[in-house]
Amino acid sequence: MKLSFSKQTKERAFKQLYEEYYAPFCLYAKRFIDDREAREDIVSDVFTLLWDKIDSLDFQSSTALAYIKMCVRNSCLNYLKHQEYEWNYAETLQKKDPIYATEADSIFTLNELYSMLYATLNKLPDNYRTVFMKSFFEGKTHSEIAEEMNLSVKSINRYKQKTMELLRSELKDFLPLALLLLFPIQQ
């Protein structure tokens, strides 16, 4: 038997197909999905897809049923895959600490920030630390520091660069705050 989906009989043929097979395909979808509403939505979506393509498809009755069955099955599997993704995401969120639990630890007093800065500076060789202190805390230029320490300006630049690299690695989360301590905003 060939189902004819010509312009004149399209609505009637589709209505017959829908009325005969909507409920059986909802039962078929139950093999995959327990949620009745979800199953009905999936089968309705498949029939909507079929309606949208009805002009371009010319099915034999067995072909039409096989096509609908395949679409229902694939839609159910896609639904389950999406549900699994949502469950995994929800589970991941539940395992994470809430933001308020981790943010409290990242609040430091000014003295604590200075202590972290000085602890990092104490890891430096004496010349590096001296250059840094004279530059940032005393506000001296590279040439002034070079003259005082009897070094070249290039050496001062290199010492300062190495110091900044260490500060970046040791205080990476706090470097912007540490720089604000060193260079307060002038108004």
CYANA upper distance limits for C-alpha pairs under 8 A (distance plus 0.5 A):
  1 MET  CA     60 GLN  CA      6.98
  1 MET  CA     61 SER  CA      6.75
  2 LYS  CA     59 PHE  CA      7.25
  2 LYS  CA     60 GLN  CA      5.05
  2 LYS  CA     61 SER  CA      6.38
  3 LEU  CA     13 ALA  CA      7.63
  3 LEU  CA     58 ASP  CA      7.88
  3 LEU  CA     59 PHE  CA      6.55
  3 LEU  CA     60 GLN  CA      6.17
  3 LEU  CA     61 SER  CA      6.36
  4 SER  CA      9 THR  CA      7.66
  4 SER  CA     10 LYS  CA      7.87
  4 SER  CA     13 ALA  CA      7.58
  4 SER  CA     58 ASP  CA      7.45
  4 SER  CA     59 PHE  CA      8.12
  5 PHE  CA      9 THR  CA      6.47
  5 PHE  CA     10 LYS  CA      4.99
  5 PHE  CA     13 ALA  CA      6.99
  5 PHE  CA     14 PHE  CA      8.21
  5 PHE  CA     54 ILE  CA      7.22
  5 PHE  CA     55 ASP  CA      7.40
  5 PHE  CA     57 LEU  CA      8.41
  5 PHE  CA     58 ASP  CA      7.28
  6 SER  CA     10 LYS  CA      5.89
  6 SER  CA     55 ASP  CA      7.94
  7 LYS  CA     55 ASP  CA      8.40
  9 THR  CA     13 ALA  CA      6.41
 10 LYS  CA     14 PHE  CA      6.50
 10 LYS  CA     54 ILE  CA      8.13
 11 GLU  CA     15 LYS  CA      6.45
 12 ARG  CA     16 GLN  CA      6.68
 13 ALA  CA     17 LEU  CA      6.69
 14 PHE  CA     18 TYR  CA      6.51
 14 PHE  CA     51 TRP  CA      7.88
 15 LYS  CA     19 GLU  CA      6.51
 16 GLN  CA     20 GLU  CA      6.58
 17 LEU  CA     21 TYR  CA      6.46
 17 LEU  CA     22 TYR  CA      8.36
 18 TYR  CA     22 TYR  CA      5.76
 18 TYR  CA     47 PHE  CA      7.75
 19 GLU  CA     23 ALA  CA      8.29
 20 GLU  CA     24 PRO  CA      8.32
 21 TYR  CA     25 PHE  CA      6.52
 22 TYR  CA     26 CYS  CA      6.77
 22 TYR  CA     43 VAL  CA      7.42
 22 TYR  CA     44 SER  CA      8.27
 23 ALA  CA     27 LEU  CA      6.85
 24 PRO  CA     28 TYR  CA      6.69
 25 PHE  CA     29 ALA  CA      6.59
 25 PHE  CA     43 VAL  CA      7.13
 25 PHE  CA     69 LYS  CA      7.68
 25 PHE  CA     72 VAL  CA      7.87
 26 CYS  CA     30 LYS  CA      6.97
 26 CYS  CA     39 ARG  CA      6.45
 26 CYS  CA     40 GLU  CA      6.45
 26 CYS  CA     43 VAL  CA      6.73
 27 LEU  CA     31 ARG  CA      7.87
 28 TYR  CA     32 PHE  CA      8.45
 29 ALA  CA     33 ILE  CA      6.67
 29 ALA  CA     39 ARG  CA      6.35
 29 ALA  CA     43 VAL  CA      8.30
 29 ALA  CA     72 VAL  CA      7.24
 29 ALA  CA     73 ARG  CA      7.40
 29 ALA  CA     76 CYS  CA      7.23
 30 LYS  CA     34 ASP  CA      6.28
 30 LYS  CA     35 ASP  CA      8.44
 30 LYS  CA     36 ARG  CA      8.16
 30 LYS  CA     39 ARG  CA      7.32
 32 PHE  CA     73 ARG  CA      8.47
 32 PHE  CA     76 CYS  CA      6.83
 32 PHE  CA     77 LEU  CA      7.90
 33 ILE  CA     38 ALA  CA      8.05
 33 ILE  CA     39 ARG  CA      6.99
 33 ILE  CA     76 CYS  CA      7.40
 33 ILE  CA     80 LEU  CA      8.13
 34 ASP  CA     39 ARG  CA      8.23
 35 ASP  CA     39 ARG  CA      6.80
 36 ARG  CA     40 GLU  CA      6.69
 37 GLU  CA     41 ASP  CA      6.59
 38 ALA  CA     42 ILE  CA      6.66
 39 ARG  CA     43 VAL  CA      6.75
 39 ARG  CA     76 CYS  CA      8.17
 40 GLU  CA     44 SER  CA      6.50
 41 ASP  CA     45 ASP  CA      6.51
 42 ILE  CA     46 VAL  CA      6.76
 42 ILE  CA     72 VAL  CA      7.25
 42 ILE  CA     75 SER  CA      6.99
 42 ILE  CA     76 CYS  CA      7.52
 43 VAL  CA     47 PHE  CA      6.81
 43 VAL  CA     72 VAL  CA      6.61
 44 SER  CA     48 THR  CA      6.60
 45 ASP  CA     49 LEU  CA      6.62
 46 VAL  CA     50 LEU  CA      6.70
 46 VAL  CA     68 ILE  CA      7.41
 46 VAL  CA     71 CYS  CA      6.85
 46 VAL  CA     72 VAL  CA      6.91
 47 PHE  CA     51 TRP  CA      6.57
 47 PHE  CA     68 ILE  CA      8.23
 48 THR  CA     52 ASP  CA      6.71
 49 LEU  CA     53 LYS  CA      6.87
 50 LEU  CA     54 ILE  CA      6.27
 53 LYS  CA     57 LEU  CA      6.77
 54 ILE  CA     58 ASP  CA      8.19
 59 PHE  CA     63 THR  CA      6.08
 59 PHE  CA     64 ALA  CA      5.72
 60 GLN  CA     64 ALA  CA      6.53
 61 SER  CA     65 LEU  CA      6.73
 62 SER  CA     66 ALA  CA      6.63
 63 THR  CA     67 TYR  CA      6.49
 64 ALA  CA     68 ILE  CA      6.65
 65 LEU  CA     69 LYS  CA      6.50
 66 ALA  CA     70 MET  CA      6.57
 67 TYR  CA     71 CYS  CA      6.67
 68 ILE  CA     72 VAL  CA      6.56
 69 LYS  CA     73 ARG  CA      6.58
 70 MET  CA     74 ASN  CA      6.58
 71 CYS  CA     75 SER  CA      6.46
 72 VAL  CA     76 CYS  CA      6.56
 73 ARG  CA     77 LEU  CA      6.74
 74 ASN  CA     78 ASN  CA      6.60
 75 SER  CA     79 TYR  CA      6.55
 76 CYS  CA     80 LEU  CA      6.71
 77 LEU  CA     81 LYS  CA      6.62
 78 ASN  CA     82 HIS  CA      6.64
 79 TYR  CA     83 GLN  CA      6.67
 80 LEU  CA     84 GLU  CA      6.63
 81 LYS  CA     85 TYR  CA      6.78
 82 HIS  CA     86 GLU  CA      6.76
 83 GLN  CA     87 TRP  CA      6.65
 84 GLU  CA     88 ASN  CA      6.58
 85 TYR  CA     89 TYR  CA      6.61
 86 GLU  CA     90 ALA  CA      6.59
 87 TRP  CA     91 GLU  CA      6.53
 88 ASN  CA     92 THR  CA      6.61
 89 TYR  CA     93 LEU  CA      6.75
 90 ALA  CA     94 GLN  CA      6.74
 91 GLU  CA     95 LYS  CA      6.87
 92 THR  CA     96 LYS  CA      7.01
 97 ASP  CA    101 ALA  CA      6.78
 97 ASP  CA    102 THR  CA      7.50
 98 PRO  CA    102 THR  CA      7.48
 99 ILE  CA    103 GLU  CA      6.45
100 TYR  CA    104 ALA  CA      6.97
101 ALA  CA    105 ASP  CA      8.45
102 THR  CA    106 SER  CA      7.80
103 GLU  CA    107 ILE  CA      7.70
108 PHE  CA    112 GLU  CA      6.40
108 PHE  CA    113 LEU  CA      6.99
109 THR  CA    113 LEU  CA      6.92
110 LEU  CA    114 TYR  CA      6.75
111 ASN  CA    115 SER  CA      6.56
112 GLU  CA    116 MET  CA      6.72
113 LEU  CA    117 LEU  CA      6.70
113 LEU  CA    174 PHE  CA      8.44
113 LEU  CA    177 LEU  CA      8.41
113 LEU  CA    178 ALA  CA      7.33
114 TYR  CA    118 TYR  CA      6.60
114 TYR  CA    178 ALA  CA      8.09
115 SER  CA    119 ALA  CA      6.48
116 MET  CA    120 THR  CA      6.71
116 MET  CA    171 LEU  CA      8.37
117 LEU  CA    121 LEU  CA      6.69
117 LEU  CA    167 LEU  CA      8.38
117 LEU  CA    171 LEU  CA      8.26
117 LEU  CA    178 ALA  CA      7.53
118 TYR  CA    122 ASN  CA      6.54
119 ALA  CA    123 LYS  CA      7.35
120 THR  CA    124 LEU  CA      7.87
120 THR  CA    166 LEU  CA      8.30
120 THR  CA    167 LEU  CA      7.37
120 THR  CA    170 GLU  CA      7.43
121 LEU  CA    129 ARG  CA      6.61
121 LEU  CA    163 THR  CA      8.40
121 LEU  CA    167 LEU  CA      8.42
122 ASN  CA    129 ARG  CA      7.84
124 LEU  CA    128 TYR  CA      6.60
124 LEU  CA    129 ARG  CA      6.35
124 LEU  CA    163 THR  CA      7.88
125 PRO  CA    129 ARG  CA      6.84
126 ASP  CA    130 THR  CA      6.52
127 ASN  CA    131 VAL  CA      6.65
127 ASN  CA    159 TYR  CA      8.14
128 TYR  CA    132 PHE  CA      6.70
128 TYR  CA    159 TYR  CA      5.64
128 TYR  CA    160 LYS  CA      7.24
128 TYR  CA    162 LYS  CA      8.38
128 TYR  CA    163 THR  CA      7.03
129 ARG  CA    133 MET  CA      6.58
129 ARG  CA    163 THR  CA      8.12
130 THR  CA    134 LYS  CA      6.56
131 VAL  CA    135 SER  CA      6.49
131 VAL  CA    145 ILE  CA      7.33
131 VAL  CA    156 ILE  CA      7.15
131 VAL  CA    159 TYR  CA      7.43
131 VAL  CA    160 LYS  CA      7.16
132 PHE  CA    136 PHE  CA      6.39
132 PHE  CA    137 PHE  CA      8.25
132 PHE  CA    159 TYR  CA      8.37
132 PHE  CA    160 LYS  CA      6.55
132 PHE  CA    163 THR  CA      7.68
133 MET  CA    137 PHE  CA      5.64
133 MET  CA    138 GLU  CA      7.14
134 LYS  CA    138 GLU  CA      5.28
134 LYS  CA    139 GLY  CA      6.81
134 LYS  CA    140 LYS  CA      6.30
134 LYS  CA    145 ILE  CA      7.44
135 SER  CA    139 GLY  CA      5.44
135 SER  CA    140 LYS  CA      5.45
135 SER  CA    141 THR  CA      6.93
135 SER  CA    142 HIS  CA      7.81
135 SER  CA    145 ILE  CA      8.05
136 PHE  CA    140 LYS  CA      8.05
136 PHE  CA    182 LEU  CA      6.82
136 PHE  CA    183 PHE  CA      8.36
137 PHE  CA    182 LEU  CA      7.52
140 LYS  CA    144 GLU  CA      6.62
140 LYS  CA    145 ILE  CA      6.97
141 THR  CA    145 ILE  CA      6.80
142 HIS  CA    146 ALA  CA      6.51
142 HIS  CA    153 VAL  CA      6.43
142 HIS  CA    156 ILE  CA      6.78
142 HIS  CA    157 ASN  CA      7.78
143 SER  CA    147 GLU  CA      6.62
143 SER  CA    153 VAL  CA      6.30
144 GLU  CA    148 GLU  CA      6.75
145 ILE  CA    149 MET  CA      6.53
145 ILE  CA    156 ILE  CA      7.86
146 ALA  CA    150 ASN  CA      6.09
146 ALA  CA    151 LEU  CA      5.19
146 ALA  CA    152 SER  CA      5.95
146 ALA  CA    153 VAL  CA      5.97
146 ALA  CA    155 SER  CA      8.43
146 ALA  CA    156 ILE  CA      6.86
147 GLU  CA    151 LEU  CA      7.05
147 GLU  CA    152 SER  CA      8.30
151 LEU  CA    155 SER  CA      6.89
151 LEU  CA    156 ILE  CA      7.64
152 SER  CA    156 ILE  CA      7.04
153 VAL  CA    157 ASN  CA      6.75
154 LYS  CA    158 ARG  CA      6.65
155 SER  CA    159 TYR  CA      6.56
156 ILE  CA    160 LYS  CA      6.58
157 ASN  CA    161 GLN  CA      6.54
158 ARG  CA    162 LYS  CA      6.63
159 TYR  CA    163 THR  CA      6.62
160 LYS  CA    164 MET  CA      6.72
161 GLN  CA    165 GLU  CA      6.78
162 LYS  CA    166 LEU  CA      6.86
163 THR  CA    167 LEU  CA      6.73
164 MET  CA    168 ARG  CA      6.53
165 GLU  CA    169 SER  CA      6.81
166 LEU  CA    170 GLU  CA      6.45
167 LEU  CA    171 LEU  CA      5.93
167 LEU  CA    172 LYS  CA      7.70
167 LEU  CA    175 LEU  CA      7.60
168 ARG  CA    172 LYS  CA      5.37
168 ARG  CA    175 LEU  CA      6.86
171 LEU  CA    175 LEU  CA      5.84
174 PHE  CA    178 ALA  CA      6.62
175 LEU  CA    179 LEU  CA      6.50
176 PRO  CA    180 LEU  CA      6.78
177 LEU  CA    181 LEU  CA      6.85
178 ALA  CA    182 LEU  CA      6.89
179 LEU  CA    183 PHE  CA      6.35
180 LEU  CA    184 PRO  CA      5.69
180 LEU  CA    185 ILE  CA      7.76
